Every structure is written in structure tokens, then in C-alpha cells.
Amino acid sequence: MTSHQALSAEYFDGVSARARRVQLHVADRTLRVEGEGLSLQLPLAEVRWPERTRHGARVAHFSNGGSVQALDAAAWDAWLRDAGINESAVVKAQQSWRSTLVAVLLLLVVSAAGFQWGVPWLTRGVLAALPLAADRTVGDAVLRSFDGALLLPSTVPAARQQALREALARAVARDPNPVAHELRFHTSPKLGTAADARTQLGANAFALPGGTVVVTDEMLELLQGRDDVLIGVLGHELGHARRRHGMRMLVQASLIGAAASIAWGDFSSVLAAAPALLGQSAYSRDFEREADDDAIVFLRANGLSPAVMLELFARLGEKRAPKNAEPPAQGKGFDLGIALASHPADAERVQRFLDAAAH
């Protein structure tokens, strides 16, 4: 490599703050730094060259702790090109809006693929390594966090509660794939004015990891006289417990939170708020479809038609429809909020049960 035009810069020895005016030369793969009382020769491989940016000074660092600084960035860049010191492909790409756009699009594709397939795949691996006892531990922790705040003692007579527990136990015994469970009854705090008060959870049922199934007093009131429908609701919730949907949601949320923490920092709250994650995160629609399929199997195992579930949709629709409004037609837009979850469209669910009843 031949010698090229010199560049004016300031040299710092890394010990003092004093700057020395120097001239930079490149020859024979060596950087020469010449100034008053100073003469350095450094192999180019020992120089950490700065990346090209739109603004700001250029600072090159040496292996001996010293550095040179050039305030005229344009002159520095031109001097490097003249000396044959080429930028890396990464630096060139950073300066191109086309390359940046391609990188952003690739990042979005990779992120979407990771969310769609990577996170569920990792979740299955994590769950395979987690014993079922972990589900119960998490479920108990969530229940304690809800108790007294979201969940209040049931007002349903103890005899009625016991009768329902025994009925569920008999139904589970007929299930081809029974799951350990605990059935609990609760109400929830009231909202609104005294004249228009309603409970926070309303007519609801949900399953916690480990097999605890909570049914609200309002759900029992809604389904009064239709214990066959209640069996279907409980079959749905037991499906969540059997398939470990609650734990899957917790693990998935934790993996996503960990990935976000790696990208943006702050690991402090990834796993610390497990009860909040389970209470606030919606089950995926696929989880709900799986639980509906389990409810269909559960109903059939107990000699009941899946069509009985239409009564649940109808009663919920009537309860939530505005006063003096016509009740919604079968399969149209019922607001079903079971299991603290996000469900598929009601029309889809109604059709699913109808199709199951027809076969």
C-alpha cells in the first residue's frame, strides 16, 4: 500500500486530557501518527476504526489506549476511502434506507414466526419438563390472590354445593379421560349503584392450573333448572385443566416477557406477577375451541346432547340484552365471558355444538 495524503487530527494518549495536533498517514498497512514530539506507527489491524455516521466527530482508538479525533467527519471519510480502508458490509447497510427497510421487514417476519410457532414450541418443551404439581402450586397462588378481592364466599346453600360436587364427580367418572379437580363456588364484589348493582364476574366459570374450577353463584342462578347445561360448562373448564391451558398461557407470557426484557431491558417483573398474568391474559381462541371439543366429549360420555349448550348461549344473551329489546336469534352475537377468556365468535361456537349434536 502506497502513502496517501495526510489528514489533520488531534491525538490523546489515554493518560491526560491534553490534545496534540498530529498528521495521519497510511502506508504499507501501517498508520503513522506524526506531531510535535510524537511519532507512532501502528498496524492497521490494531486500530479500532469508527463507524461512519451522519453527524459527529470521528474517533479511532488504539490498542495502547490512545486515540485520534477528527472533527471534520467528511474529510475523515474521504481520507479513509483514499487510503483504501473500506467499511464493513454492516456499516454500509446501516447507511442505506433500503437495507434498513429490508432489515425491519425481516425482523417483523422473524418476530411473527417466533410468536406464531417458536413460542408455542418452546412452551411445549417447558411444560413437558414441569411436573403437574407445579400447576397446583400456581393455581393455589392465583386463588389466594383472588380470594377476598375478586372472589367472595358463596351464598349458595351448602347442601346444594355438595350435591353439585357429587354430580360432577359422577360425571367425571364416566369421562374417558378423567381429570383431578376441585369444584368451588364463589360470588364476586358488586359494581354500580344499589338500584343497578351487578357482580364483578357475573355469570361465570373458570379453571385454574391444577384442576380448581370456580363457578359463580350468578352462573348457578342463570342455569337454574338446567344442571345438564352446567355439566357442559364444567366439561369445558375441565378441558382447560386437562390440557394445562392456564400454565401454557403463563409460560408463553413469561417467554414473551423475557424476550421483551432482552430487547428492552428490565427482568424485574417477568415472573413476579403470575397471578396477574393468569387473571388478565386471555386464553387463545384455539384453547377455547379445544375446551369446547372436550365439553362435547364430556356431555356425550354422560348421555347428553351437545345441543344443550345452546341454552347457555340463549340465557346469557337474554340476560345481557337491553331491556325491552328482542332476544337475539339463535347463534347471533351472544356475549359469552366464561373462563376469564377470549372465546371464538358465538355464532361459530353455537354451530360447533349444533354440528356435534347432529353426528
C-alpha positions as CSV (number, residue, x, y, z in Angstrom):
1,M,0.0,0.0,0.0
2,T,1.5,3.3,-1.0
3,S,1.4,6.5,1.1
4,H,-1.6,8.8,0.7
5,Q,-2.5,12.4,1.6
6,A,-2.2,13.2,5.2
7,L,-5.1,14.1,7.5
8,S,-5.0,16.6,10.4
9,A,-6.4,15.3,13.7
10,E,-5.9,15.5,17.4
11,Y,-4.2,12.8,19.4
12,F,-4.9,11.8,23.0
13,D,-2.5,9.5,24.8
14,G,-5.2,8.0,27.1
15,V,-3.5,9.3,30.2
16,S,-4.0,13.0,30.2
17,A,-6.7,15.2,28.7
18,R,-4.2,17.1,26.6
19,A,-4.7,17.1,22.9
20,R,-1.8,17.1,20.4
21,R,-2.1,18.3,16.8
22,V,-1.0,15.5,14.6
23,Q,-0.9,14.4,10.9
24,L,-2.2,10.9,10.0
25,H,-0.6,8.9,7.2
26,V,-1.3,5.4,5.9
27,A,1.4,3.4,4.2
28,D,2.3,-0.3,3.9
29,R,-0.7,-1.3,6.1
30,T,0.6,0.9,8.9
31,L,-0.9,4.1,10.4
32,R,1.7,6.8,11.1
33,V,0.8,9.4,13.7
34,E,3.2,12.4,13.4
35,G,3.2,15.5,15.6
36,E,5.4,17.7,17.7
37,G,7.5,15.4,19.9
38,L,5.4,12.4,18.7
39,S,5.9,9.6,16.2
40,L,3.8,6.5,16.3
41,Q,3.5,3.6,13.9
42,L,0.6,1.2,14.4
43,P,-0.5,-1.8,12.3
44,L,-3.9,-1.0,10.8
45,A,-5.3,-4.2,12.4
46,E,-4.6,-2.7,15.9
47,V,-6.7,0.4,15.1
48,R,-10.4,0.3,16.0
49,W,-11.9,2.5,13.3
50,P,-15.2,4.3,14.0
51,E,-18.4,3.6,12.1
52,R,-19.5,6.2,9.6
53,T,-22.4,8.3,10.9
54,R,-24.3,11.3,9.5
55,H,-23.1,13.6,12.3
56,G,-20.5,13.9,15.0
57,A,-16.7,13.6,15.1
58,R,-14.7,10.5,14.1
59,V,-12.6,8.9,16.8
60,A,-10.2,6.0,16.2
61,H,-8.9,4.0,19.2
62,F,-5.5,2.4,19.5
63,S,-4.6,-0.8,21.3
64,N,-2.1,1.2,23.5
65,G,-5.0,3.2,25.0
66,G,-4.5,6.3,22.8
67,S,-6.9,7.7,20.2
68,V,-7.1,10.3,17.5
69,Q,-10.1,12.5,16.8
70,A,-11.2,14.4,13.7
71,L,-13.9,17.0,13.9
72,D,-14.3,17.2,10.1
73,A,-16.2,14.0,9.5
74,A,-16.4,14.4,5.7
75,A,-12.7,14.9,5.4
76,W,-12.1,11.8,7.6
77,D,-14.4,9.6,5.4
78,A,-12.7,10.9,2.2
79,W,-9.3,10.2,3.7
80,L,-10.2,6.6,4.6
81,R,-11.6,5.9,1.1
82,D,-8.4,7.4,-0.4
83,A,-6.3,5.2,1.9
84,G,-8.2,2.1,0.8
85,I,-9.7,1.4,4.2
86,N,-13.1,0.0,3.4
87,E,-16.2,0.0,5.5
88,S,-17.7,-3.3,6.6
89,A,-20.9,-4.5,4.9
90,V,-22.8,-3.9,8.2
91,V,-21.8,-0.2,8.3
92,K,-22.7,0.3,4.6
93,A,-26.1,-1.3,5.2
94,Q,-26.7,1.0,8.2
95,Q,-26.3,3.9,5.9
96,S,-28.8,2.7,3.3
97,W,-32.5,3.2,3.8
98,R,-33.3,0.3,1.5
99,S,-31.1,-2.0,3.6
100,T,-32.7,-0.7,6.8
101,L,-36.2,-1.3,5.4
102,V,-35.3,-4.8,4.4
103,A,-33.8,-5.4,7.9
104,V,-37.0,-4.1,9.6
105,L,-39.2,-6.3,7.4
106,L,-37.0,-9.3,8.1
107,L,-37.2,-8.5,11.9
108,L,-41.0,-8.4,11.7
109,V,-41.2,-11.7,9.8
110,V,-38.9,-13.4,12.2
111,S,-40.7,-11.9,15.2
112,A,-44.1,-13.0,13.8
113,A,-42.8,-16.5,13.1
114,G,-41.3,-16.7,16.6
115,F,-44.6,-15.7,18.1
116,Q,-46.7,-18.0,15.9
117,W,-44.5,-21.1,16.1
118,G,-41.4,-20.5,18.2
119,V,-43.1,-19.6,21.5
120,P,-45.7,-22.4,21.3
121,W,-42.9,-24.9,20.5
122,L,-40.8,-23.7,23.5
123,T,-43.8,-23.7,25.7
124,R,-44.5,-27.4,25.0
125,G,-40.9,-28.1,25.9
126,V,-41.1,-26.2,29.1
127,L,-44.4,-27.8,30.1
128,A,-43.0,-31.3,29.4
129,A,-40.3,-30.6,31.9
130,L,-42.7,-29.2,34.5
131,P,-44.4,-31.7,36.9
132,L,-48.2,-31.5,37.3
133,A,-47.5,-30.5,40.9
134,A,-46.3,-27.1,39.6
135,D,-49.8,-26.5,38.1
136,R,-51.4,-26.9,41.5
137,T,-48.9,-24.6,43.2
138,V,-49.5,-21.9,40.7
139,G,-53.3,-22.4,40.8
140,D,-53.3,-22.2,44.6
141,A,-51.3,-19.0,44.4
142,V,-53.7,-17.4,41.9
143,L,-56.7,-18.5,44.1
144,R,-55.1,-16.9,47.2
145,S,-54.6,-13.6,45.2
146,F,-58.3,-13.7,44.1
147,D,-59.7,-14.7,47.5
148,G,-61.4,-11.8,49.3
149,A,-60.8,-9.4,46.4
150,L,-62.2,-10.9,43.2
151,L,-63.8,-13.9,44.9
152,L,-66.2,-13.7,47.9
153,P,-67.8,-16.6,49.8
154,S,-70.7,-18.2,48.0
155,T,-74.3,-17.7,49.2
156,V,-75.5,-21.0,47.7
157,P,-76.7,-23.4,50.4
158,A,-74.0,-25.9,51.4
159,A,-76.3,-28.8,50.6
160,R,-76.7,-27.6,47.0
161,Q,-73.0,-27.1,46.7
162,Q,-72.3,-30.7,47.9
163,A,-75.0,-32.1,45.5
164,L,-73.3,-30.4,42.6
165,R,-69.9,-31.6,43.6
166,E,-71.2,-35.2,43.8
167,A,-72.9,-34.8,40.4
168,L,-69.7,-33.6,38.8
169,A,-67.7,-36.5,40.4
170,R,-70.1,-39.0,38.9
171,A,-69.9,-37.2,35.5
172,V,-66.1,-37.2,35.6
173,A,-66.1,-40.9,36.5
174,R,-67.8,-41.5,33.1
175,D,-65.3,-39.4,31.2
176,P,-63.0,-41.4,29.0
177,N,-60.1,-39.1,30.1
178,P,-60.9,-38.0,33.7
179,V,-59.0,-35.2,35.3
180,A,-58.4,-34.5,39.0
181,H,-60.4,-31.5,40.1
182,E,-61.8,-29.3,42.9
183,L,-65.1,-27.6,42.4
184,R,-65.5,-24.3,44.3
185,F,-68.4,-21.8,44.4
186,H,-68.0,-18.1,44.9
187,T,-69.6,-14.8,44.2
188,S,-67.8,-11.5,43.5
189,P,-67.9,-7.9,44.6
190,K,-70.8,-5.8,43.4
191,L,-70.4,-2.9,41.0
192,G,-72.7,0.0,40.2
193,T,-75.4,1.7,42.2
194,A,-77.6,-0.1,44.6
195,A,-80.5,0.2,42.1
196,D,-78.5,-1.3,39.3
197,A,-75.9,-3.4,41.1
198,R,-74.2,-6.3,39.5
199,T,-71.3,-8.5,40.5
200,Q,-67.9,-8.1,39.0
201,L,-67.7,-11.5,37.5
202,G,-71.3,-12.1,36.8
203,A,-72.4,-15.5,35.5
204,N,-69.0,-17.0,35.0
205,A,-66.9,-20.1,35.4
206,F,-63.1,-20.6,35.0
207,A,-60.4,-23.2,35.6
208,L,-57.1,-22.6,37.3
209,P,-53.9,-24.6,36.8
210,G,-54.1,-27.8,38.8
211,G,-57.8,-28.5,38.3
212,T,-59.5,-26.0,40.5
213,V,-62.8,-25.0,38.8
214,V,-64.6,-21.9,40.1
215,V,-68.3,-21.4,39.4
216,T,-70.1,-18.2,40.4
217,D,-73.4,-18.0,42.2
218,E,-74.7,-16.0,39.3
219,M,-73.9,-18.8,36.8
220,L,-75.9,-21.2,39.0
221,E,-78.8,-18.8,39.1
222,L,-78.6,-18.3,35.4
223,L,-78.7,-22.1,34.8
224,Q,-81.3,-22.9,37.5
225,G,-83.2,-26.0,36.5
226,R,-80.6,-26.9,33.8
227,D,-77.9,-29.0,35.5
228,D,-77.3,-30.7,32.2
229,V,-76.1,-27.4,30.8
230,L,-73.9,-26.9,33.9
231,I,-72.3,-30.3,33.2
232,G,-71.3,-29.0,29.7
233,V,-69.9,-25.8,31.2
234,L,-67.9,-27.8,33.8
235,G,-66.7,-30.1,31.0
236,H,-65.4,-27.1,29.1
237,E,-63.4,-25.9,32.2
238,L,-62.1,-29.4,32.9
239,G,-60.8,-29.3,29.3
240,H,-58.7,-26.3,30.2
241,A,-57.3,-28.0,33.2
242,R,-56.6,-31.3,31.4
243,R,-54.7,-29.5,28.5
244,R,-52.9,-27.2,31.0
245,H,-54.1,-24.2,29.2
246,G,-53.5,-21.9,32.2
247,M,-49.9,-23.0,32.5
248,R,-49.4,-22.7,28.8
249,M,-50.6,-19.1,28.9
250,L,-48.4,-18.4,31.8
251,V,-45.3,-19.9,30.2
252,Q,-46.0,-18.2,26.9
253,A,-46.5,-14.8,28.6
254,S,-43.2,-15.3,30.5
255,L,-41.3,-16.3,27.4
256,I,-42.6,-13.2,25.5
257,G,-41.8,-11.1,28.6
258,A,-38.3,-12.5,28.7
259,A,-37.8,-11.8,25.0
260,A,-39.0,-8.2,25.5
261,S,-36.7,-7.9,28.5
262,I,-33.7,-9.0,26.5
263,A,-34.7,-6.5,23.8
264,W,-35.6,-3.5,26.0
265,G,-34.3,-4.5,29.5
266,D,-36.0,-4.9,32.9
267,F,-36.3,-8.5,34.0
268,S,-37.8,-7.5,37.4
269,S,-41.5,-8.3,36.7
270,V,-41.4,-11.1,34.1
271,L,-42.3,-13.9,36.5
272,A,-43.2,-11.9,39.6
273,A,-46.8,-11.2,38.6
274,A,-48.0,-14.8,37.8
275,P,-51.5,-14.3,39.3
276,A,-52.0,-11.1,37.3
277,L,-50.8,-12.7,34.1
278,L,-53.3,-15.6,34.6
279,G,-56.1,-13.3,35.7
280,Q,-55.7,-10.8,32.9
281,S,-54.4,-12.8,30.0
282,A,-57.0,-14.2,27.6
283,Y,-56.9,-17.8,26.6
284,S,-56.3,-18.1,22.9
285,R,-59.2,-18.9,20.7
286,D,-57.6,-22.2,19.8
287,F,-57.6,-23.1,23.5
288,E,-61.3,-22.3,23.7
289,R,-62.0,-24.5,20.7
290,E,-60.1,-27.4,22.3
291,A,-62.1,-26.9,25.5
292,D,-65.4,-26.9,23.6
293,D,-64.4,-30.2,22.0
294,D,-63.7,-31.6,25.4
295,A,-67.1,-30.4,26.6
296,I,-68.7,-32.2,23.7
297,V,-67.0,-35.5,24.7
298,F,-67.9,-34.9,28.3
299,L,-71.5,-34.4,27.5
300,R,-71.7,-37.5,25.3
301,A,-70.0,-39.6,27.9
302,N,-72.8,-38.6,30.3
303,G,-75.6,-39.4,27.8
304,L,-76.3,-35.7,27.0
305,S,-76.5,-34.0,23.6
306,P,-74.0,-31.2,22.8
307,A,-77.1,-29.2,21.8
308,V,-77.9,-28.5,25.4
309,M,-75.1,-25.8,25.4
310,L,-77.3,-23.7,23.2
311,E,-79.4,-23.0,26.3
312,L,-76.4,-21.3,27.9
313,F,-75.9,-19.0,24.9
314,A,-79.6,-18.2,24.9
315,R,-79.8,-17.4,28.6
316,L,-76.7,-15.3,28.5
317,G,-78.0,-13.4,25.5
318,E,-81.3,-12.7,27.2
319,K,-79.6,-11.6,30.4
320,R,-77.2,-9.2,28.7
321,A,-79.7,-7.8,26.1
322,P,-81.0,-4.3,26.8
323,K,-84.4,-4.2,28.4
324,N,-87.4,-4.3,26.0
325,A,-85.1,-5.5,23.2
326,E,-85.9,-8.6,21.2
327,P,-83.8,-11.6,22.3
328,P,-81.0,-12.4,19.8
329,A,-81.7,-15.1,17.2
330,Q,-80.1,-18.5,17.8
331,G,-76.3,-18.3,17.2
332,K,-76.2,-14.5,16.9
333,G,-73.7,-12.4,18.9
334,F,-74.1,-13.7,22.4
335,D,-71.5,-12.1,24.8
336,L,-70.1,-15.2,26.4
337,G,-67.5,-14.4,29.0
338,I,-66.7,-17.7,30.6
339,A,-63.3,-18.7,31.9
340,L,-61.8,-15.2,32.0
341,A,-61.1,-15.9,28.4
342,S,-61.3,-14.7,24.8
343,H,-63.7,-17.0,23.0
344,P,-64.3,-17.6,19.3
345,A,-67.3,-15.8,17.9
346,D,-70.5,-17.0,19.5
347,A,-72.0,-18.0,16.1
348,E,-69.1,-20.2,15.5
349,R,-69.4,-21.9,18.9
350,V,-73.1,-22.4,18.5
351,Q,-72.6,-24.0,15.1
352,R,-69.9,-26.2,16.6
353,F,-72.3,-27.6,19.2
354,L,-75.1,-28.0,16.6
355,D,-72.8,-29.9,14.3
356,A,-71.7,-32.2,17.2
357,A,-75.3,-32.9,18.1
358,A,-76.1,-33.8,14.5
359,H,-73.4,-36.5,14.4
